[in-house]
């Protein structure tokens, strides 16, 4: 199994430092949160993009893709939302999304994980059906760009504590079927599954094997795998059983005690389990 880690794990450390630590710990890939590089990806020059990729290459790492797509740097002032009723905001988000896809492709990334709960929440004052329809239209408008760039957008179901729009793999399957394009698929996150699914994570993996294209390893306690009560043995068995050939990528939300410790202990646990 190939292992990766998300770069925001290394709080207040440079991209170069994050890549060096990631490689030292034994990972093969790194997953990039665009907000860690500045206000907007459109501000990142061609030379800077080449440098980002070169640093990863120099450390023997694959930039596997992007996540936290519509979470912006504190200094940014864009309003981003994929399905709100405001046409100007939605269309502006679509154009920025396409820039994210191009950025991902230029770095050699193959997947973009859409979690970003605040940029997808359904306004209960609106009809859910209309929100869903706008979401389908949004992603349908991205598919040509995604195909051209070799990028698969992986929509992430999230718990009720995080969003009120699309909570389960079954919900996501409905969206995938409605868009009906191979460049929109499913992302599964262990913590999110523990908070929203009606089945054990291993069973969700088996049931949605045909559309699952990316996987995040973490615990329900928001820390790394192996730190809480989630048993990853059946998760590993399910991923092997379905022939999953992507990355198992570590994503945490509690950055204590520090990035290097999290990275080292997470991969040691995953190597033991797998």
C-alpha positions as CSV (number, residue, x, y, z in Angstrom):
1,X,0.0,0.0,0.0
2,X,1.2,3.5,-0.8
3,X,1.1,6.1,2.0
4,X,0.8,9.9,1.8
5,X,0.3,12.7,4.3
6,X,-1.4,16.1,4.0
7,X,1.0,19.0,4.1
8,X,-0.9,21.2,6.6
9,X,0.1,18.6,9.2
10,X,3.4,20.5,9.4
11,X,2.0,23.7,10.9
12,X,4.2,26.8,10.3
13,X,6.8,24.9,8.3
14,X,7.7,25.5,4.8
15,X,6.8,23.3,1.8
16,X,10.4,22.3,1.6
17,X,10.5,21.3,5.3
18,X,7.2,19.4,4.9
19,X,8.5,17.4,2.0
20,X,11.8,16.6,3.7
21,X,10.1,15.3,6.8
22,X,7.5,13.4,4.8
23,X,10.2,11.6,2.8
24,X,12.3,11.0,5.9
25,X,9.4,9.3,7.6
26,X,9.0,6.9,4.6
27,X,6.0,8.3,2.8
28,X,5.7,8.1,-1.0
29,X,3.3,10.9,-1.5
30,X,2.2,14.3,-0.2
31,X,-1.2,15.9,-0.5
32,X,-1.4,19.6,-0.8
33,X,-3.9,22.1,0.8
34,X,-3.7,25.2,-1.5
35,X,-4.4,27.7,1.4
36,X,-1.0,26.8,2.9
37,X,0.7,28.4,-0.1
38,X,-1.0,31.8,-0.1
39,X,-4.2,33.6,-0.8
40,X,-5.2,32.1,-4.1
41,X,-3.6,29.6,-6.5
42,X,-4.0,32.2,-9.2
43,X,-1.3,34.1,-7.5
44,X,1.2,31.3,-7.8
45,X,3.5,32.0,-10.7
46,X,4.6,29.4,-13.3
47,X,8.1,29.5,-11.7
48,X,6.7,28.9,-8.2
49,X,4.7,26.0,-9.5
50,X,7.7,24.4,-11.0
51,X,9.6,24.9,-7.8
52,X,6.8,23.3,-5.7
53,X,7.0,20.2,-8.0
54,X,10.8,20.2,-8.1
55,X,11.1,20.2,-4.3
56,X,8.7,17.2,-4.1
57,X,10.6,15.4,-6.8
58,X,13.9,16.1,-5.1
59,X,12.6,14.3,-2.1
60,X,11.2,11.4,-4.1
61,X,7.6,12.3,-3.4
62,X,4.6,12.3,-5.6
63,X,2.2,15.3,-5.2
64,X,-0.9,13.1,-5.2
65,X,-3.4,16.0,-5.4
66,X,-5.2,18.7,-3.5
67,X,-7.7,18.9,-0.6
68,X,-9.3,21.7,1.4
69,X,-10.1,23.2,-2.0
70,X,-12.3,26.1,-1.0
71,X,-10.8,26.9,2.4
72,X,-8.9,30.1,1.9
73,X,-5.9,31.7,3.5
74,X,-6.9,34.2,6.3
75,X,-6.0,37.1,4.1
76,X,-8.2,36.1,1.2
77,X,-11.5,37.8,0.6
78,X,-13.3,35.8,-2.1
79,X,-16.7,34.4,-1.3
80,X,-16.7,30.8,-2.6
81,X,-19.7,28.4,-2.7
82,X,-20.6,25.6,-5.1
83,X,-24.4,25.6,-4.9
84,X,-25.7,28.9,-3.3
85,X,-28.5,30.8,-5.0
86,X,-26.2,33.7,-5.8
87,X,-25.2,33.3,-9.5
88,X,-22.2,35.6,-9.2
89,X,-20.7,33.7,-6.3
90,X,-21.4,30.4,-7.8
91,X,-20.0,31.3,-11.2
92,X,-16.9,32.9,-9.6
93,X,-16.4,29.7,-7.6
94,X,-16.6,27.7,-10.8
95,X,-13.9,29.7,-12.5
96,X,-11.7,29.4,-9.4
97,X,-12.4,25.7,-9.2
98,X,-11.2,25.2,-12.8
99,X,-8.0,27.1,-11.8
100,X,-7.5,24.6,-8.9
101,X,-7.9,21.7,-11.4
102,X,-5.3,23.2,-13.7
103,X,-3.0,23.8,-10.7
104,X,-3.4,20.2,-9.6
105,X,-2.6,18.9,-13.0
106,X,0.5,21.1,-13.4
107,X,1.9,19.6,-10.2
108,X,1.2,16.1,-11.4
109,X,-1.7,15.6,-9.0
110,X,-4.4,13.1,-9.9
111,X,-7.1,13.7,-7.3
112,X,-8.9,16.7,-5.7
113,X,-10.8,16.0,-2.5
114,X,-13.9,18.2,-2.1
115,X,-14.7,18.4,1.6
116,X,-14.9,22.2,2.2
117,X,-18.2,22.0,4.2
118,X,-18.7,25.7,4.5
119,X,-18.6,26.1,0.7
120,X,-21.3,23.5,0.1
121,X,-23.8,23.9,2.9
122,X,-27.5,23.9,1.9
123,X,-29.5,26.9,3.0
124,X,-32.7,25.5,4.4
125,X,-34.6,28.5,3.1
126,X,-34.0,27.1,-0.3
127,X,-35.4,23.8,-1.7
128,X,-33.0,20.9,-1.3
129,X,-33.8,19.7,-4.8
130,X,-32.7,23.1,-6.2
131,X,-29.5,23.0,-4.2
132,X,-28.8,19.5,-5.5
133,X,-29.5,20.5,-9.1
134,X,-27.1,23.5,-8.9
135,X,-24.4,21.1,-7.4
136,X,-24.9,18.8,-10.4
137,X,-24.6,21.7,-12.8
138,X,-21.5,22.9,-11.0
139,X,-19.6,19.6,-11.3
140,X,-20.9,18.9,-14.8
141,X,-19.3,22.3,-15.8
142,X,-16.0,21.2,-14.4
143,X,-15.7,17.8,-16.1
144,X,-14.1,18.9,-19.4
145,X,-11.3,20.7,-17.5
146,X,-10.8,17.8,-15.2
147,X,-10.6,15.3,-18.0
148,X,-8.1,17.6,-19.9
149,X,-5.9,17.8,-16.8
150,X,-6.1,14.2,-15.8
151,X,-7.7,15.0,-12.5
152,X,-10.5,13.1,-10.7
153,X,-12.6,15.2,-8.3
154,X,-13.4,13.1,-5.3
155,X,-16.4,14.3,-3.3
156,X,-16.2,13.7,0.4
157,X,-19.3,12.8,2.5
158,X,-19.0,14.5,5.9
159,X,-20.8,14.1,9.2
160,X,-23.8,16.1,10.3
161,X,-21.5,18.0,12.7
162,X,-19.6,19.4,9.7
163,X,-22.2,20.0,7.0
164,X,-25.9,19.7,6.2
165,X,-25.3,18.6,2.6
166,X,-24.2,15.1,1.6
167,X,-23.4,13.0,4.6
168,X,-22.9,9.4,3.4
169,X,-21.4,7.4,0.6
170,X,-24.9,6.7,-0.5
171,X,-25.7,10.4,-0.8
172,X,-22.5,10.9,-2.8
173,X,-23.4,8.0,-5.1
174,X,-26.6,9.9,-6.0
175,X,-24.5,12.9,-6.9
176,X,-22.0,10.9,-8.9
177,X,-24.8,9.1,-10.8
178,X,-26.4,12.5,-11.6
179,X,-23.2,14.0,-13.0
180,X,-22.4,10.7,-14.7
181,X,-18.8,11.4,-15.6
182,X,-15.7,9.3,-14.7
183,X,-13.9,12.3,-13.4
184,X,-16.3,12.7,-10.4
185,X,-15.9,9.9,-7.9
186,X,-16.0,9.2,-4.1
187,X,-13.5,10.0,-1.4
188,X,-13.8,8.2,1.9
189,X,-12.4,9.5,5.2
190,X,-12.3,7.3,8.3
191,X,-13.3,10.0,10.8
192,X,-16.2,11.2,8.6
193,X,-17.4,7.6,8.2
194,X,-17.4,7.1,11.9
195,X,-19.6,10.2,12.3
196,X,-22.1,9.7,9.6
197,X,-22.3,6.2,8.1
198,X,-24.7,3.5,9.3
199,X,-22.2,0.8,8.6
200,X,-18.7,0.1,9.7
201,X,-15.9,1.8,7.6
202,X,-14.8,-1.6,6.2
203,X,-18.3,-2.3,4.9
204,X,-18.7,1.1,3.4
205,X,-15.4,0.6,1.5
206,X,-16.6,-2.8,0.2
207,X,-20.1,-1.4,-0.8
208,X,-18.7,1.6,-2.7
209,X,-15.6,0.0,-4.2
210,X,-16.6,0.9,-7.8
211,X,-16.6,4.6,-7.2
212,X,-14.1,5.1,-4.3
213,X,-10.9,6.6,-5.7
214,X,-9.2,8.2,-2.6
215,X,-8.9,7.4,1.1
216,X,-8.0,9.4,4.2
217,X,-6.7,7.7,7.3
218,X,-7.4,9.3,10.7
219,X,-9.2,8.6,13.9
220,X,-12.6,9.8,15.2
221,X,-10.6,11.8,17.8
222,X,-9.2,14.0,14.9
223,X,-5.7,12.7,15.4
224,X,-3.7,10.2,13.3
225,X,-4.5,6.6,12.7
226,X,-3.7,4.4,15.7
227,X,-4.3,7.1,18.3
228,X,-7.9,6.3,19.2
229,X,-10.5,3.6,19.2
230,X,-10.8,3.0,15.4
231,X,-9.6,-0.4,14.5
232,X,-7.7,-0.1,11.2
233,X,-7.2,-3.9,10.7
234,X,-10.6,-4.5,9.0
235,X,-10.1,-1.2,7.1
236,X,-6.8,-2.5,5.7
237,X,-8.4,-5.9,4.9
238,X,-11.2,-4.2,3.0
239,X,-8.9,-2.0,1.0
240,X,-6.8,-5.0,0.1
241,X,-9.9,-7.1,-0.7
242,X,-11.2,-4.5,-3.2
243,X,-7.8,-4.1,-4.9
244,X,-7.5,-0.4,-4.0
245,X,-4.4,0.9,-5.7
246,X,-4.4,4.5,-4.6
247,X,-2.9,6.2,-1.6
248,X,-3.8,5.9,2.0
249,X,-3.3,9.5,3.0
250,X,-3.0,10.7,6.6
251,X,-5.1,13.7,7.4
252,X,-5.4,15.1,11.0
253,X,-7.2,18.0,12.6
254,X,-5.3,18.0,15.9
255,X,-1.7,19.0,15.1
256,X,-0.2,18.2,18.5
257,X,2.4,17.4,19.5
258,X,4.0,18.3,16.2
259,X,4.0,17.4,12.5
260,X,7.0,15.2,12.5
261,X,5.8,13.1,15.4
262,X,2.4,12.7,13.8
263,X,3.9,11.7,10.5
264,X,6.3,9.2,12.0
265,X,3.8,7.5,14.4
266,X,1.1,7.4,11.8
267,X,3.1,5.6,9.1
268,X,4.5,3.2,11.7
269,X,1.0,2.3,12.7
270,X,-0.2,2.0,9.1
271,X,2.8,-0.1,8.1
272,X,2.1,-2.5,11.0
273,X,-1.6,-2.7,10.1
274,X,-1.1,-3.2,6.4
